[in-house]
Amino acid sequence: MVDFLLVDGYNIIHAWDDLKKLLNANIEHARIRLIDLMADYQAVKGIKVIVVFDAHLVKGGSGSRGNEHGVKVIFTSEGETADMLIEKLVSQLKSKGRVTVATSDWAEQRIVFGFGAVRLSARELAREVAQSKDDLARQIESNNYDGSRLNGYLDENVREILERIRRQK
């Protein structure tokens, strides 16, 4: 079973101050930054993240689906809101694993909760993303990671043996 996180893209962008600042400068940069953050979060948590962006007002928009850094990114088609698509995805994915929906839209939270998903507000997601970064930093530090790919994973005894072999040459 896989855990899924469905992210209401523009809702989160408008809720996080750093992304909102990017949005005011360039909407594409805000979307890219959110996707990058979700890719890191996905890697640390071992879950599948799907970010949904609302494009229902785009005339003639047929929607699109892609993959950025392992994160599935979906733009809705004309006439389809992100909320509608998220509800559909919850119905499809709930039999495959635990589904969490990240949005601060209160009405949407209640609807997806009724479909069997767990809700996560934008503020809670921000805390989880920050916590995952801290967890990763602690994990790297606890492994005595020194920048080399292998050394951070070696047991101290194995490291000493290899160091003796290296010095013999």
Buried (B, 14 or more C-beta within 10 A) or exposed (E): EEBBBBBBBBBBBBBBEEBEEBBEEEEEEBBBBBBEBBBBBBBBBEBBBBBBBBBBEBEEBEBEEEEBBEBBBBBBBEEBBBBBBBBEBBBEBBEEEBBBBBBBBEEBBEBBEEBEBBBBBBEEBBEBBEEBBEEBEEEEEEEEBEEEEEEBEBEEEEBEEEEEEEEEE
